[in-house]
């Protein structure tokens, strides 16, 4: 599943993805952001049958003009914070 929307939803997706704070810790790239209703709304699989899920993964596919890359990111909820790890980078 890839995240692509139009109009106002693009702004919400961009806002959520831009809110992720990335850092390198012990030679591992990890991200984090607050667990928010916006995150739960735009990230596929974050809510299933009305229940907040504790973990998941999603893919982002870049446009051909920027290199056609697919990034798979895993996430999990930890005491009000969502933590992220990049699990795959594929060139298309």
Residue, then its C-alpha position, 0 to 999 in steps of 0.5 A: x500500500x502506498x500513500x498518495x492523495x490529493x488536495x487537503x489530504x496531501x497536507x495532512x499526510x505531509x504534516x504527519x510525515x514531517x512531524x517525525x523527528x529522525x535521529x541516529x542512535x547506536x548506529x540505528x536510524x530511528x524516528x519518533x512523533x507523538x501518537x495523534x489522531x492525525x497519525x491514526x487517520x493517515x497511516x494505513x493500518x493504524x486503526x483497524x475496525x475502530x481499534x488503535x493498533x499497537x504496531x504496523x508498517x507502511x510504504x511510501x513510493x516517491x515520484x519518478x522525477x525524484x528517483x522512483x524509490x519505495x521505502x517501507x517503514x515500520x512503526x510501533x506505539x510506545x507510551x503516547x509516542x510512535x517510533x519508526x524504523x526504516x526496514x527497506x529501501x528499494x529502487x524501482 
